[in-house]
Amino acid sequence: MMLQADIINKMNKLKTVAVIRGESKEEAFNIAKASIEGGINIIELTYTTPDVEDLFKALDIPDAIIGAGTVLDVQTARSAILKGAKFVVSPHFDVDIAKLCNRYSILYMPGCMTVKEVIHAMDFGCSIIKLFPANIFQPNIIKAIRGPLPNVEIMPTGGINLDNINDWIDADALAVGIGSDLTKAYQQSNEKGVIELAQKYMATIRRNR
């Protein structure tokens, strides 16, 4: 089993998580695989994709870390973990999901928007908070949150693109979630477009570090 600390370290190094939403499992598989080929090898497979659970084993690729996203309840979380998800992400905080993930030493990243929500999640062992939707905030929100809560790590998701990714990283985001850009690239240019876009994200981050 991959330790939570190892996943967190890899997220901190890569600085990106590919959030994959597909109209079909085939589309999601193609976007995810192309993202990995382009250098983004931490993948969040969302449960808005039909038959998404079939993809956890299908994407069991060396050096790739596959997690579950848009997990709304504890039943889905348990099923994802049994299918091989290495981490669990929700658009909200759920106590039962947090307890389940703690029980099985699975990293749980809930979506939060307020300091109160962040504290509540931290009380149940969440060390990384998904700031969602990030596009209604400015990057300096991270500094504001970490003022009273210096130990929390923040992963903004929603509205991240090539123009603002480094603003969030410079603001001390652990990593960022990238989703709609990858989907659009696939719709426009299939796997080739996703590979090229993932490479651009990696190059943009490298230039800033």
Z-matrix of the N, CA and C atoms (Angstrom, degrees):
N
C 1 1.467
C 2 1.530 1 110.25
N 3 1.322 2 116.16 1 134.66
C 4 1.460 3 120.31 2 177.12
C 5 1.520 4 109.83 3 -75.24
N 6 1.317 5 116.40 4 129.33
C 7 1.456 6 121.05 5 -179.01
C 8 1.529 7 110.72 6 -71.80
N 9 1.335 8 115.33 7 149.22
C 10 1.461 9 119.93 8 177.33
C 11 1.523 10 111.09 9 -56.56
N 12 1.314 11 116.85 10 -40.86
C 13 1.466 12 120.88 11 -178.21
C 14 1.519 13 111.08 12 -61.80
N 15 1.335 14 116.81 13 -36.87
C 16 1.463 15 120.34 14 178.90
C 17 1.521 16 111.01 15 -66.19
N 18 1.342 17 116.76 16 -40.65
C 19 1.466 18 120.52 17 179.13
C 20 1.520 19 110.23 18 -65.96
N 21 1.326 20 116.05 19 -43.34
C 22 1.471 21 120.12 20 179.56
C 23 1.521 22 110.41 21 -61.95
N 24 1.323 23 117.32 22 -42.18
C 25 1.461 24 120.82 23 179.24
C 26 1.522 25 111.51 24 -63.67
N 27 1.330 26 116.55 25 -39.48
C 28 1.463 27 119.98 26 179.17
C 29 1.527 28 110.88 27 -69.10
N 30 1.333 29 117.33 28 -37.53
C 31 1.460 30 120.50 29 175.66
C 32 1.523 31 110.61 30 -62.72
N 33 1.318 32 115.36 31 -43.21
C 34 1.463 33 120.14 32 -179.36
C 35 1.525 34 111.35 33 -64.45
N 36 1.315 35 116.81 34 -34.18
C 37 1.462 36 121.11 35 179.48
C 38 1.522 37 111.39 36 -75.51
N 39 1.331 38 117.03 37 -45.14
C 40 1.465 39 121.29 38 -176.63
C 41 1.522 40 112.25 39 -76.56
N 42 1.334 41 115.64 40 -36.50
C 43 1.471 42 123.96 41 178.55
C 44 1.525 43 113.99 42 72.70
N 45 1.315 44 118.51 43 2.67
C 46 1.466 45 120.19 44 -179.39
C 47 1.526 46 110.47 45 -139.63
N 48 1.331 47 114.49 46 145.64
C 49 1.459 48 122.63 47 170.78
C 50 1.524 49 106.51 48 -127.33
N 51 1.322 50 117.29 49 126.67
C 52 1.463 51 121.22 50 178.45
C 53 1.526 52 109.07 51 -84.08
N 54 1.330 53 116.08 52 117.05
C 55 1.465 54 121.93 53 179.78
C 56 1.527 55 107.58 54 -95.83
N 57 1.331 56 116.35 55 110.44
C 58 1.464 57 121.16 56 -169.23
C 59 1.526 58 111.06 57 -103.24
N 60 1.332 59 114.96 58 118.22
C 61 1.466 60 122.17 59 172.94
C 62 1.521 61 107.71 60 -121.77
N 63 1.304 62 116.97 61 121.90
C 64 1.458 63 120.13 62 -179.79
C 65 1.518 64 111.41 63 -123.03
N 66 1.321 65 115.80 64 150.77
C 67 1.462 66 119.65 65 174.87
C 68 1.522 67 110.49 66 -72.17
N 69 1.312 68 116.45 67 -17.94
C 70 1.463 69 122.86 68 175.78
C 71 1.523 70 107.77 69 -146.16
N 72 1.320 71 116.08 70 164.78
C 73 1.470 72 118.26 71 178.93
C 74 1.522 73 110.55 72 -68.29
N 75 1.350 74 116.80 73 -29.21
C 76 1.455 75 119.98 74 178.09
C 77 1.529 76 110.57 75 -65.61
N 78 1.339 77 116.21 76 -43.38
C 79 1.459 78 119.91 77 178.39
C 80 1.528 79 110.24 78 -63.95
N 81 1.321 80 116.90 79 -44.80
C 82 1.458 81 120.58 80 -180.00
C 83 1.524 82 110.85 81 -61.77
N 84 1.313 83 117.10 82 -41.60
C 85 1.466 84 120.75 83 178.18
C 86 1.520 85 110.69 84 -60.28
N 87 1.326 86 116.60 85 -45.96
C 88 1.463 87 120.38 86 -178.15
C 89 1.526 88 111.71 87 -64.14
N 90 1.339 89 117.28 88 -41.64
C 91 1.467 90 120.74 89 179.09
C 92 1.521 91 110.17 90 -65.58
N 93 1.341 92 116.17 91 -44.71
C 94 1.465 93 120.34 92 -178.74
C 95 1.522 94 111.30 93 -63.71
N 96 1.315 95 116.89 94 -46.85
C 97 1.467 96 120.59 95 -178.43
C 98 1.528 97 110.66 96 -63.51
N 99 1.338 98 116.63 97 -40.33
C 100 1.459 99 120.26 98 178.55
C 101 1.525 100 111.15 99 -67.35
N 102 1.327 101 117.24 100 -36.19
C 103 1.465 102 120.70 101 176.64
C 104 1.523 103 110.38 102 -61.78
N 105 1.332 104 115.95 103 -43.12
C 106 1.463 105 120.37 104 178.42
C 107 1.526 106 110.33 105 -63.01
N 108 1.328 107 116.60 106 -44.05
C 109 1.469 108 120.10 107 178.83
C 110 1.526 109 111.12 108 -62.47
N 111 1.332 110 116.59 109 -31.10
C 112 1.454 111 120.67 110 179.78
C 113 1.519 112 113.90 111 -82.38
N 114 1.323 113 116.99 112 -5.61
C 115 1.461 114 120.15 113 175.22
C 116 1.511 115 115.89 114 113.87
N 117 1.336 116 118.12 115 -7.62
C 118 1.472 117 120.46 116 176.99
C 119 1.523 118 106.69 117 -97.02
N 120 1.319 119 116.79 118 96.61
C 121 1.465 120 119.67 119 -172.07
C 122 1.526 121 113.74 120 -106.80
N 123 1.325 122 116.94 121 15.31
C 124 1.464 123 120.49 122 169.19
C 125 1.534 124 106.17 123 -108.51
N 126 1.318 125 115.83 124 115.47
C 127 1.460 126 122.36 125 -168.30
C 128 1.526 127 110.90 126 -119.57
N 129 1.318 128 116.08 127 128.07
C 130 1.465 129 122.40 128 173.05
C 131 1.532 130 108.42 129 -106.15
N 132 1.320 131 116.26 130 108.08
C 133 1.459 132 121.71 131 178.64
C 134 1.522 133 108.89 132 -88.11
N 135 1.322 134 117.11 133 117.00
C 136 1.458 135 119.71 134 -174.03
C 137 1.524 136 112.08 135 -86.68
N 138 1.317 137 115.04 136 146.56
C 139 1.456 138 121.21 137 -179.53
C 140 1.524 139 113.24 138 -79.22
N 141 1.314 140 118.17 139 7.46
C 142 1.464 141 120.64 140 168.99
C 143 1.524 142 110.50 141 -80.99
N 144 1.317 143 117.35 142 -11.13
C 145 1.468 144 122.37 143 178.20
C 146 1.522 145 110.14 144 -84.79
N 147 1.330 146 119.08 145 129.09
C 148 1.467 147 120.50 146 178.75
C 149 1.528 148 111.96 147 -58.86
N 150 1.333 149 116.14 148 136.80
C 151 1.473 150 122.67 149 175.77
C 152 1.529 151 112.52 150 55.16
N 153 1.326 152 115.44 151 34.61
C 154 1.467 153 119.14 152 -174.81
C 155 1.519 154 112.95 153 -61.97
N 156 1.321 155 118.00 154 -27.19
C 157 1.462 156 120.13 155 -176.74
C 158 1.522 157 112.69 156 -64.55
N 159 1.332 158 116.89 157 -21.24
C 160 1.460 159 119.70 158 177.27
C 161 1.530 160 111.83 159 -66.12
N 162 1.323 161 116.40 160 -17.61
C 163 1.462 162 120.38 161 -171.97
C 164 1.528 163 114.09 162 -89.97
N 165 1.316 164 118.50 163 -16.57
C 166 1.458 165 119.47 164 -177.77
C 167 1.532 166 111.22 165 -60.60
N 168 1.325 167 116.84 166 -44.55
C 169 1.465 168 120.10 167 177.85
C 170 1.527 169 110.82 168 -78.20
N 171 1.333 170 116.75 169 -35.76
C 172 1.465 171 120.14 170 -178.65
C 173 1.519 172 112.00 171 -62.22
N 174 1.334 173 116.09 172 -28.81
C 175 1.470 174 120.88 173 -179.41
C 176 1.530 175 111.97 174 -102.12
N 177 1.317 176 116.09 175 23.21
C 178 1.464 177 120.64 176 176.98
C 179 1.530 178 108.46 177 -76.18
N 180 1.326 179 114.27 178 77.35
C 181 1.466 180 123.49 179 -174.62
C 182 1.524 181 108.60 180 -107.64
N 183 1.335 182 118.43 181 138.56
C 184 1.477 183 120.14 182 178.92
C 185 1.527 184 112.01 183 -52.98
N 186 1.318 185 114.92 184 135.51
C 187 1.478 186 124.05 185 177.90
C 188 1.531 187 113.73 186 75.13
N 189 1.326 188 118.32 187 -5.66
C 190 1.467 189 120.43 188 176.54
C 191 1.525 190 109.80 189 -90.02
N 192 1.324 191 116.04 190 142.46
C 193 1.465 192 122.13 191 176.92
C 194 1.527 193 107.04 192 -116.08
N 195 1.320 194 116.37 193 117.99
C 196 1.460 195 121.75 194 -174.29
C 197 1.525 196 109.84 195 -110.55
N 198 1.336 197 116.12 196 124.30
C 199 1.455 198 121.54 197 177.85
C 200 1.515 199 111.35 198 -123.93
N 201 1.321 200 115.26 199 177.29
C 202 1.456 201 122.14 200 -177.96
C 203 1.523 202 110.25 201 -110.68
N 204 1.326 203 116.72 202 135.86
C 205 1.457 204 121.33 203 179.44
C 206 1.514 205 112.48 204 -123.04
N 207 1.318 206 115.95 205 168.02
C 208 1.471 207 123.45 206 -175.92
C 209 1.527 208 109.98 207 52.33
N 210 1.323 209 115.33 208 44.74
C 211 1.469 210 121.73 209 178.39
C 212 1.523 211 107.19 210 -89.14
N 213 1.321 212 116.33 211 113.35
C 214 1.464 213 121.38 212 -170.80
C 215 1.524 214 114.12 213 -99.10
N 216 1.333 215 117.81 214 -15.52
C 217 1.461 216 119.12 215 -176.43
C 218 1.523 217 109.92 216 -150.84
N 219 1.317 218 115.16 217 166.50
C 220 1.463 219 121.01 218 -174.16
C 221 1.523 220 111.61 219 -68.24
N 222 1.335 221 118.12 220 -30.65
C 223 1.462 222 120.46 221 178.65
C 224 1.526 223 110.96 222 -63.95
N 225 1.328 224 115.74 223 -42.44
C 226 1.460 225 119.96 224 178.26
C 227 1.517 226 110.61 225 -67.21
N 228 1.325 227 116.80 226 -40.40
C 229 1.465 228 120.75 227 178.73
C 230 1.525 229 110.61 228 -59.80
N 231 1.312 230 117.05 229 -46.54
C 232 1.466 231 120.68 230 -179.40
C 233 1.523 232 110.83 231 -62.51
N 234 1.327 233 116.40 232 -42.85
C 235 1.459 234 120.05 233 179.49
C 236 1.525 235 111.04 234 -63.01
N 237 1.330 236 116.97 235 -41.64
C 238 1.463 237 121.11 236 179.57
C 239 1.526 238 111.06 237 -63.06
N 240 1.323 239 116.42 238 -42.64
C 241 1.466 240 120.37 239 179.85
C 242 1.528 241 110.53 240 -63.54
N 243 1.321 242 116.49 241 -42.61
C 244 1.466 243 120.46 242 179.07
C 245 1.520 244 111.78 243 -64.91
N 246 1.333 245 116.65 244 -28.90
C 247 1.460 246 121.45 245 178.82
C 248 1.529 247 112.29 246 -82.24
N 249 1.330 248 116.81 247 -8.38
C 250 1.448 249 119.32 248 174.39
C 251 1.514 250 116.41 249 116.51
N 252 1.340 251 117.85 250 6.15
C 253 1.470 252 119.76 251 179.37
C 254 1.522 253 109.96 252 -62.05
N 255 1.339 254 116.52 253 133.20
C 256 1.465 255 121.88 254 -178.52
C 257 1.529 256 111.81 255 -91.92
N 258 1.331 257 117.44 256 -15.28
C 259 1.458 258 121.78 257 174.55
C 260 1.523 259 108.40 258 -152.98
N 261 1.317 260 115.58 259 163.21
C 262 1.471 261 121.98 260 -176.76
C 263 1.525 262 108.87 261 -129.15
N 264 1.330 263 116.02 262 133.94
C 265 1.461 264 122.11 263 179.92
C 266 1.522 265 109.28 264 -127.10
N 267 1.338 266 116.29 265 137.74
C 268 1.458 267 122.24 266 177.08
C 269 1.529 268 109.45 267 -126.53
N 270 1.330 269 117.43 268 155.56
C 271 1.458 270 119.53 269 173.07
C 272 1.516 271 112.61 270 -78.32
N 273 1.346 272 116.35 271 -3.31
C 274 1.458 273 122.96 272 -177.07
C 275 1.527 274 107.51 273 -145.74
N 276 1.336 275 116.55 274 176.89
C 277 1.461 276 120.18 275 173.85
C 278 1.517 277 109.65 276 -100.27
N 279 1.324 278 116.06 277 133.91
C 280 1.457 279 122.20 278 179.18
C 281 1.530 280 108.68 279 -130.39
N 282 1.327 281 116.62 280 121.38
C 283 1.462 282 121.79 281 -176.65
C 284 1.522 283 111.44 282 -59.72
N 285 1.329 284 117.47 283 -43.96
C 286 1.460 285 120.17 284 -176.89
C 287 1.523 286 111.99 285 -66.62
N 288 1.334 287 116.97 286 -37.06
C 289 1.467 288 119.68 287 175.90
C 290 1.519 289 109.86 288 -64.53
N 291 1.330 290 116.24 289 -43.23
C 292 1.467 291 120.33 290 179.60
C 293 1.527 292 110.90 291 -59.61
N 294 1.325 293 117.73 292 -44.66
C 295 1.461 294 121.36 293 -179.77
C 296 1.521 295 111.14 294 -63.48
N 297 1.332 296 116.42 295 -43.15
C 298 1.460 297 120.40 296 179.39
C 299 1.531 298 110.87 297 -62.05
N 300 1.324 299 116.47 298 -47.70
C 301 1.463 300 119.96 299 -179.17
C 302 1.526 301 111.50 300 -64.09
N 303 1.324 302 117.65 301 -38.62
C 304 1.463 303 120.45 302 175.65
C 305 1.527 304 111.19 303 -61.42
N 306 1.321 305 114.65 304 -40.19
C 307 1.468 306 119.91 305 -177.74
C 308 1.527 307 110.94 306 -61.97
N 309 1.329 308 116.43 307 -37.44
C 310 1.467 309 120.50 308 -176.44
C 311 1.526 310 113.07 309 -105.79
N 312 1.330 311 116.18 310 13.32
C 313 1.475 312 122.14 311 176.61
C 314 1.524 313 112.02 312 57.41
N 315 1.329 314 115.86 313 41.18
C 316 1.462 315 122.64 314 178.02
C 317 1.524 316 108.85 315 -104.05
N 318 1.310 317 116.93 316 132.91
C 319 1.457 318 121.97 317 178.53
C 320 1.525 319 110.11 318 -65.32
N 321 1.340 320 116.16 319 126.78
C 322 1.469 321 121.78 320 179.04
C 323 1.524 322 108.78 321 -118.55
N 324 1.340 323 116.31 322 123.82
C 325 1.455 324 122.18 323 -179.62
C 326 1.528 325 109.47 324 -119.55
N 327 1.328 326 117.42 325 97.18
C 328 1.462 327 120.65 326 -178.52
C 329 1.524 328 111.99 327 -86.90
N 330 1.322 329 115.48 328 152.60
C 331 1.455 330 120.49 329 175.91
C 332 1.521 331 111.00 330 -80.57
N 333 1.319 332 116.67 331 131.57
C 334 1.461 333 122.48 332 178.67
C 335 1.526 334 109.19 333 -137.75
N 336 1.343 335 115.40 334 154.23
C 337 1.460 336 120.71 335 179.47
C 338 1.521 337 112.76 336 -125.79
N 339 1.326 338 117.91 337 -18.14
C 340 1.465 339 121.14 338 -176.30
C 341 1.521 340 110.48 339 -125.98
N 342 1.324 341 116.27 340 160.45
C 343 1.460 342 121.11 341 177.28
C 344 1.527 343 109.83 342 -61.25
N 345 1.311 344 117.20 343 -39.07
C 346 1.469 345 120.29 344 178.73
C 347 1.523 346 110.72 345 -59.21
N 348 1.331 347 116.97 346 -44.44
C 349 1.461 348 120.53 347 178.94
C 350 1.527 349 110.96 348 -64.85
N 351 1.338 350 116.97 349 -40.12
C 352 1.461 351 120.94 350 179.26
C 353 1.529 352 110.43 351 -61.77
N 354 1.330 353 117.00 352 -45.94
C 355 1.471 354 120.85 353 179.79
C 356 1.519 355 110.50 354 -61.87
N 357 1.327 356 116.74 355 -42.27
C 358 1.463 357 120.59 356 179.40
C 359 1.527 358 110.26 357 -60.37
N 360 1.333 359 117.17 358 -43.01
C 361 1.463 360 120.86 359 179.12
C 362 1.526 361 111.01 360 -66.00
N 363 1.330 362 116.59 361 -40.98
C 364 1.466 363 120.04 362 179.31
C 365 1.519 364 111.48 363 -63.20
N 366 1.337 365 116.64 364 -34.08
C 367 1.463 366 120.79 365 178.87
C 368 1.525 367 111.70 366 -60.02
N 369 1.340 368 116.19 367 -24.25
C 370 1.463 369 120.58 368 -179.28
C 371 1.526 370 111.52 369 -107.81
N 372 1.336 371 116.46 370 24.56
C 373 1.455 372 121.02 371 169.20
C 374 1.508 373 117.01 372 90.32
N 375 1.330 374 118.18 373 9.32
C 376 1.462 375 120.17 374 -179.60
C 377 1.525 376 110.04 375 -82.35
N 378 1.327 377 116.79 376 117.52
C 379 1.464 378 120.81 377 -178.14
C 380 1.522 379 112.35 378 -97.91
N 381 1.342 380 117.20 379 -16.81
C 382 1.458 381 122.15 380 175.77
C 383 1.514 382 108.87 381 -122.64
N 384 1.311 383 115.74 382 128.55
C 385 1.461 384 121.60 383 -179.77
C 386 1.525 385 109.00 384 -110.41
N 387 1.302 386 115.83 385 131.58
C 388 1.463 387 121.16 386 173.55
C 389 1.528 388 107.96 387 -84.12
N 390 1.324 389 116.98 388 110.72
C 391 1.459 390 121.01 389 176.39
C 392 1.516 391 107.36 390 -78.13
N 393 1.326 392 116.15 391 108.48
C 394 1.466 393 120.10 392 -171.57
C 395 1.525 394 110.98 393 -144.96
N 396 1.338 395 116.55 394 133.79
C 397 1.467 396 127.51 395 -6.08
C 398 1.524 397 111.35 396 -82.35
N 399 1.328 398 116.33 397 130.02
C 400 1.462 399 121.41 398 -173.71
C 401 1.525 400 112.59 399 -68.67
N 402 1.337 401 117.11 400 -23.37
C 403 1.467 402 118.99 401 -174.31
C 404 1.526 403 113.75 402 -72.20
N 405 1.322 404 118.30 403 -2.03
C 406 1.470 405 119.25 404 174.35
C 407 1.534 406 110.80 405 -99.14
N 408 1.355 407 116.03 406 2.61
C 409 1.461 408 121.73 407 179.28
C 410 1.519 409 110.49 408 -118.69
N 411 1.327 410 115.54 409 165.96
C 412 1.450 411 122.76 410 167.83
C 413 1.530 412 108.48 411 -101.46
N 414 1.339 413 118.48 412 154.32
C 415 1.469 414 119.94 413 -177.38
C 416 1.522 415 114.92 414 -54.87
N 417 1.342 416 117.95 415 -27.84
C 418 1.470 417 118.74 416 -178.55
C 419 1.525 418 112.90 417 -68.69
N 420 1.339 419 118.04 418 -4.03
C 421 1.466 420 120.76 419 174.57
C 422 1.534 421 110.05 420 -62.13
N 423 1.339 422 116.86 421 -29.57
C 424 1.466 423 119.77 422 -179.92
C 425 1.524 424 110.37 423 -63.71
N 426 1.326 425 116.76 424 -45.02
C 427 1.457 426 120.53 425 178.57
C 428 1.521 427 110.49 426 -62.38
N 429 1.335 428 116.44 427 -38.98
C 430 1.461 429 120.26 428 179.84
C 431 1.524 430 111.22 429 -63.86
N 432 1.328 431 117.41 430 -42.28
C 433 1.463 432 121.39 431 179.81
C 434 1.522 433 110.84 432 -69.02
N 435 1.328 434 116.01 433 -41.43
C 436 1.460 435 119.37 434 -175.12
C 437 1.518 436 112.87 435 -80.10
N 438 1.328 437 117.25 436 -5.42
C 439 1.462 438 119.19 437 172.19
C 440 1.519 439 111.11 438 -59.38
N 441 1.344 440 117.38 439 -61.73
C 442 1.469 441 118.90 440 177.29
C 443 1.525 442 113.61 441 -81.07
N 444 1.355 443 117.49 442 -15.75
C 445 1.468 444 120.90 443 -176.11
C 446 1.529 445 109.52 444 -127.64
N 447 1.326 446 118.27 445 68.76
C 448 1.471 447 121.13 446 -172.13
C 449 1.519 448 114.81 447 -66.31
N 450 1.329 449 117.97 448 -17.37
C 451 1.466 450 120.11 449 -175.66
C 452 1.521 451 114.17 450 -90.40
N 453 1.331 452 117.79 451 -8.27
C 454 1.457 453 119.48 452 -176.72
C 455 1.524 454 110.34 453 -83.83
N 456 1.327 455 115.28 454 142.35
C 457 1.462 456 121.40 455 174.27
C 458 1.524 457 108.71 456 -103.67
N 459 1.324 458 115.67 457 143.76
C 460 1.467 459 121.05 458 -174.19
C 461 1.524 460 110.16 459 -119.28
N 462 1.341 461 116.12 460 132.72
C 463 1.457 462 121.85 461 173.43
C 464 1.529 463 109.12 462 -121.10
N 465 1.354 464 118.33 463 95.18
C 466 1.458 465 119.95 464 178.61
C 467 1.527 466 111.29 465 -68.40
N 468 1.314 467 115.56 466 139.10
C 469 1.464 468 122.01 467 179.57
C 470 1.524 469 108.78 468 -142.19
N 471 1.327 470 115.34 469 135.89
C 472 1.457 471 120.23 470 -179.71
C 473 1.519 472 110.36 471 109.73
N 474 1.327 473 116.35 472 109.90
C 475 1.455 474 120.08 473 178.87
C 476 1.517 475 114.81 474 82.97
N 477 1.332 476 117.68 475 11.11
C 478 1.462 477 120.44 476 177.41
C 479 1.530 478 108.84 477 -81.27
N 480 1.323 479 116.63 478 134.22
C 481 1.462 480 120.74 479 179.37
C 482 1.529 481 109.60 480 -146.07
N 483 1.333 482 115.74 481 -178.04
C 484 1.468 483 120.16 482 -177.92
C 485 1.520 484 112.48 483 -62.85
N 486 1.327 485 116.38 484 -27.44
C 487 1.466 486 119.86 485 -176.99
C 488 1.523 487 112.87 486 -76.73
N 489 1.345 488 117.26 487 -28.22
C 490 1.468 489 118.06 488 -174.42
C 491 1.528 490 114.61 489 -119.96
N 492 1.317 491 118.14 490 -0.53
C 493 1.467 492 119.37 491 -175.42
C 494 1.524 493 111.81 492 -58.95
N 495 1.321 494 117.03 493 -42.30
C 496 1.460 495 118.60 494 -178.54
C 497 1.520 496 112.92 495 -72.77
N 498 1.342 497 117.40 496 -24.02
C 499 1.465 498 119.54 497 173.63
C 500 1.524 499 109.89 498 -62.19
N 501 1.333 500 116.59 499 -41.33
C 502 1.460 501 120.86 500 179.61
C 503 1.531 502 111.34 501 -71.20
N 504 1.319 503 116.39 502 -40.26
C 505 1.459 504 119.57 503 178.93
C 506 1.528 505 110.52 504 -66.45
N 507 1.340 506 116.37 505 -41.45
C 508 1.467 507 120.19 506 177.00
C 509 1.524 508 111.66 507 -62.61
N 510 1.345 509 116.11 508 -27.00
C 511 1.461 510 120.78 509 178.74
C 512 1.525 511 112.41 510 -81.35
N 513 1.343 512 116.06 511 5.03
C 514 1.468 513 123.27 512 174.94
C 515 1.517 514 114.00 513 83.97
N 516 1.332 515 117.04 514 29.21
C 517 1.465 516 119.43 515 170.21
C 518 1.521 517 109.01 516 -67.31
N 519 1.316 518 116.39 517 137.53
C 520 1.463 519 119.78 518 175.77
C 521 1.524 520 110.08 519 -60.36
N 522 1.328 521 114.94 520 -45.63
C 523 1.458 522 123.49 521 178.01
C 524 1.525 523 106.40 522 -161.64
N 525 1.320 524 116.58 523 174.59
C 526 1.463 525 120.69 524 176.42
C 527 1.519 526 109.16 525 -128.80
N 528 1.319 527 116.10 526 151.86
C 529 1.451 528 121.30 527 175.15
C 530 1.516 529 110.19 528 -96.82
N 531 1.335 530 116.62 529 129.21
C 532 1.463 531 122.43 530 179.95
C 533 1.521 532 108.18 531 -117.49
N 534 1.325 533 117.06 532 124.62
C 535 1.453 534 118.91 533 -176.29
C 536 1.512 535 115.10 534 -131.02
N 537 1.326 536 116.84 535 -71.26
C 538 1.457 537 120.81 536 -171.06
C 539 1.520 538 113.04 537 -61.62
N 540 1.327 539 117.76 538 -33.34
C 541 1.469 540 120.74 539 177.52
C 542 1.525 541 111.37 540 -58.36
N 543 1.337 542 116.65 541 -41.83
C 544 1.460 543 120.48 542 -179.36
C 545 1.524 544 111.16 543 -67.89
N 546 1.328 545 116.06 544 -39.21
C 547 1.463 546 120.22 545 178.35
C 548 1.523 547 110.83 546 -64.03
N 549 1.317 548 116.36 547 -44.29
C 550 1.469 549 120.33 548 178.93
C 551 1.524 550 111.28 549 -62.61
N 552 1.326 551 116.41 550 -40.74
C 553 1.458 552 120.35 551 179.03
C 554 1.524 553 110.88 552 -61.80
N 555 1.327 554 116.27 553 -38.97
C 556 1.469 555 120.30 554 178.62
C 557 1.521 556 111.02 555 -67.21
N 558 1.313 557 116.39 556 -43.28
C 559 1.459 558 120.13 557 -179.62
C 560 1.521 559 112.34 558 -63.99
N 561 1.322 560 116.12 559 -30.60
C 562 1.462 561 120.76 560 -178.71
C 563 1.526 562 113.20 561 -86.45
N 564 1.343 563 116.14 562 -39.03
C 565 1.474 564 118.81 563 -172.22
C 566 1.520 565 113.85 564 -138.98
N 567 1.316 566 117.69 565 19.08
C 568 1.460 567 121.85 566 178.82
C 569 1.533 568 111.98 567 57.16
N 570 1.332 569 116.97 568 -154.10
C 571 1.458 570 120.31 569 -174.08
C 572 1.532 571 112.43 570 -59.62
N 573 1.318 572 116.55 571 -36.28
C 574 1.465 573 120.31 572 -179.29
C 575 1.526 574 110.84 573 -58.10
N 576 1.325 575 116.75 574 -41.57
C 577 1.451 576 120.69 575 179.69
C 578 1.519 577 112.43 576 -65.30
N 579 1.333 578 116.76 577 -38.02
C 580 1.465 579 120.80 578 179.48
C 581 1.523 580 110.24 579 -68.40
N 582 1.333 581 116.93 580 -44.03
C 583 1.465 582 120.29 581 178.80
C 584 1.522 583 110.07 582 -58.50
N 585 1.318 584 116.73 583 -46.84
C 586 1.466 585 120.70 584 -178.22
C 587 1.522 586 111.29 585 -64.73
N 588 1.333 587 117.24 586 -39.94
C 589 1.461 588 119.75 587 179.85
C 590 1.527 589 110.85 588 -67.99
N 591 1.326 590 117.31 589 -42.60
C 592 1.465 591 120.21 590 177.45
C 593 1.527 592 110.49 591 -59.66
N 594 1.309 593 116.77 592 -41.26
C 595 1.466 594 120.66 593 177.54
C 596 1.522 595 111.54 594 -63.15
N 597 1.328 596 117.00 595 -37.50
C 598 1.468 597 120.68 596 177.85
C 599 1.527 598 110.82 597 -65.05
N 600 1.328 599 116.58 598 -41.24
C 601 1.468 600 119.58 599 176.95
C 602 1.529 601 110.53 600 -60.98
N 603 1.316 602 116.94 601 -45.56
C 604 1.454 603 120.14 602 -179.28
C 605 1.529 604 111.43 603 -63.98
N 606 1.325 605 116.50 604 -40.11
C 607 1.454 606 120.30 605 179.50
C 608 1.524 607 111.06 606 -67.42
N 609 1.319 608 117.11 607 -38.93
C 610 1.470 609 121.44 608 178.94
C 611 1.516 610 110.77 609 -62.67
N 612 1.330 611 116.20 610 -41.85
C 613 1.467 612 119.98 611 179.04
C 614 1.524 613 110.72 612 -67.31
N 615 1.326 614 117.14 613 -43.63
C 616 1.462 615 120.42 614 -178.65
C 617 1.528 616 111.72 615 -61.52
N 618 1.328 617 117.17 616 -37.18
C 619 1.455 618 120.15 617 -179.26
C 620 1.523 619 112.09 618 -65.62
N 621 1.321 620 115.55 619 -22.72
C 622 1.459 621 119.63 620 -175.83
C 623 1.520 622 113.08 621 -95.96
N 624 1.333 623 117.89 622 -1.70
C 625 1.467 624 119.49 623 -172.43
C 626 1.522 625 110.72 624 -111.88
